[in-house]
Amino acid sequence: MAAGELLSRISGPQDLRGLDADRLPQLCGEIRETIIETVRRNGGHLAPSLGVVELTVALHRVFESPHDRIIWDVGHQCYAHKLLTGRREAFAEIRREGGPSGFCRRDESPHDPFGAGHASTSISSALGIATARDRQGEDYRVVAVIGDGGLSGGLALEGLDRAGDCGRDLIVVLNDNNMSISPTVGAISRHLTEIITHPLFERAKRDIWELTEKVPPVTQPVRQMARRIEESLKGFLTPGLFFENLGFRYLGPIEGHDLRALERVLKKVRRMHGPILVHVLTQKGRGLPDAEDDPRKYHGVPPVRAESGKVETGNGRISYTEIFGEALCELAERDDRLVAVSAAMCDGTGLTTFARRFPDRFYDVGIAEGHAVTFAAGLAAEGLRPVVAVYSTFLQRAFDQLVHDVALQRLPVIFALDRAGLVGEDGATHHGALDLAYLSCIPHFVVCAPRNGAELRDLLRTAQDCARGPFAIRYPRAAIPDAERPGATPRRLEIGRWERLRAGSHVAVLAVGTMVAVAEAAAARLATRRIEVELVNARFVKPLDREMLGDLARRHTRIVTLEEGTVAGGFAAQIERALADRPAPEPRPVLRRLGLPDRFIPHATRNAQLARCELTPERIASRIAVFCDEGARAGGAVGRTADAAALSAMGASRLTREEG
């Protein structure tokens, strides 16, 4: 879609500052139209970006980016910012491979001074930038824009505490829309909401204005005095006292869709010194009625289906997230010890039904993953069975709590890691690529990954009955491979026991989670070329099935590991160590590790990312064939019963030609 009349003239913030103020509402409308139409095609974070259009325009008219630094917390509300900072022409490809990221990135634009995909980082990073400015004798303003949801995170509060104490020039803009992804929870959010809607404030304001209407000869001066009284009353009732006690000068709350008011206040703030907090009230999803009515649904959305014109939250297939939510409810019916914990991701992790059916057993702690883990540890210490449902990428933020508060005390906390592996268009900040590595190194943890929906149910049941310590189940942002919704009663699996799916004599393949189905397809391709794969569903990454691994090592000279996780410290590393620990006389097969490379994978579709990492059935089959051919050419059987001559004659080059 072509940019509107005014937006097409904006190549950077300098053009915005030269625009007549009377034309700004039109520009805001064009920005919203562009965002809506682009997200309809590409998917993306819709409601957050629609809510901050006026705020973004005001910030860029008052502050001189990139000289002044504007840091967006999380960054998923940065679409208007990107349109106004030289990325308008590229915006049509946002979140697509090769196009702009859906988040702020330092390597994308000088207008993105600090990148982020996780919440609550803006104040700490802004304070670091302000400190570097002062240390180096430079002169520019630093602005951190954070939502009320992000403010619930412990890191944000740590940043506020230090920033207020040190007294540096720093501006924090609190974008208060009473939402993060799910409705914001916590005492701070409740304080913000309750105070600004306090009936005393509303009644006093109404009474003052009604009184002044009755004295026409002095209406204007009286109203000016009334406005000052109103501001004083507002300062007394609003959260100003909270922030001022932290060392900030507080201004607000300000109507976040009133451009003139925003500019007027921000211009004053730009001339002020010390820590300042500007409290801005916005509406998430502003300008799109459906998003205004249901900002949770329209927070992050897939492309809109043309036939309906509406956001479709699924593709008709059953997701792992749905199966998890259903299975958890079934288990909770039979076990009243089972409780669920969410870190502001009730919808995204499939807990909506559980929260509705078991409200007294559901706890949303806000954007505070570290607190979620230690809170769950406390629940487990008193005999409950807490299930912490969290995106894999966000659990990284609670590593110390996983080690110190859960594993060290061997508390039976269940971790359901959604969005494990590659997640597609959200990109590097949201990939769950590291969980197998960072969880497997923690003592006492059970770490596993289901190959389908039925096995997810089985593993959840197994975790429920496991009292020996923490239990982590990781699964992808994807549909289950099952043709139908699994309906059998969940089984209790033997912890640490793998499943042999296919017999073969040439090479053993140990596949984890999502890679099992991919390995099955690759094995079928290889079978047509007389390479027989012994395929194992290595559903337990920790503990390993050392009995089966020993049997495979005795019968195969070549073993392939396959995982949708980093090979640096992941499942392959566990196998490599286990094989190295075998006594010297025991055979030690050659190991080939297939998985995610030791680098961050950029945004694209999940299928494109898998192809880039060579984790498609075609590429895996080709790589295994090359591996087998290397063994044949080295002299000696590829498998201890294999016909090496036949394999060598066939060769990987032939396989590659046939696939081409």
C-alpha angles and dihedrals in degrees: 000000000000116000118255125261095271100032091054088062094055111094093155144347091281089068090049092054090054094054119107111254092232090064096053096091088057090050091050089052091052091049091053092048091051093049093047095048093045094048089048087062102033106024120230146134103325112161096045093053094045090054097059103044096111091041091052093049092048093048093052093046093052102035125052106231131219090025089050111049119234113188118193116206111234088350097227089117093057101101095103088044090056093048091054098044105063100284099097096110093047093044093091087069097048112147090007122115108281093010130102119298120252087236136051114279129185092214092054103057141355085233088069102070093171130023125217142164097171124071133250098032101106101084095048093045092045090052089051090051091047091049091051089049092054093042091054096043096243129146122224138112123254120209126186116195112200133168126230087250092055089048089065090068118100093230090059091052091048088052093049092049094052096039093052092047099049094049099217123156102270133145121208117191110200108207100202114192096141089242140094104168096303115028110295116259135193140072096283093053091046090050092051092049100042098045098050089050094043109147091223090059094045093046094047091049092050093046093050093052094045090051094051091052089063095060104056098171092063100026097121100049091039091051091049089054090044090053090054090050089048091052091049091049090047091051090052095049102036128078091271091108091056094052095039090055086057090055100263127126104232127215124179161317092244128183102254096207095052103095096188093052092046093050093045093054096041092051089055091046092051090063095046127092136219128032111332130182120200113196112210125184115213139167117237111230093020113180098023111081095205091052092045090053096044111020091163092063092043097045095098116000140179120235114297117253109243095218094058102028087217134107109265112207094200143020096235093265124112115256129211087241091059092048091050093051093049094045093049091054091050092052092045090056089063100035120046090188089073114102131168129225125196131184098215091302104101095136098039094051096047097251098123095100092043091052091051096046097039106027093159090054098048123087125187108189098182126238092334111111095168090054091046092057096046091042088054089048089057091050091050092048088063097049104270124127105231120193113202107202109196141146110263092236092055095049087066086075091065102050095126091051091050090055104035106030102032115021099036089055093040091231116175099239115154117217118200105195110199122188092031114168122010117355104188125223098017087070136193098346091059105038113118091215100131106048098095089053100044095041097043092059092058115092119240094020122132108209122188144156127206122227094210144359096277092053091049088058090047093050092048089052089048091051091050090058095042112101098165097091145298119344124199125195117187125194136165139255090254146094118275114255091231115115090220137024108276110246107170120112108271115258128223107240127207106255112243095016119127128204125236107217103172135020120226140153106208105060138355119227120197108197127187126210114307091016093066093077090044090050091050090055091047091049091053090054092048092049090063087059095048098257107130115206124202101212123201128188099221093194093160113063090174122055096028122218093247093175093059092039090054091050091050092048091054093051103037134052091196130051127179123201118203124191140154090228138076115297088213101094097341133112093309090056090054091052093045091053093046092052092047090052093059115111115269097254091053115097115256113206123209111261126216114193118208120182142089115338124242094266139075114272114224124230120283134118114308091246091052090050092051089050091049089053091047092242099133121112091250096051094042091052090050093048093048090049090053089049091052092046091052089058093048093050091047087063121253136068118306088214121018090251097031127122097238094183092057092049093048092050091051093047132176092267091064091049090051092050093050092049091048 
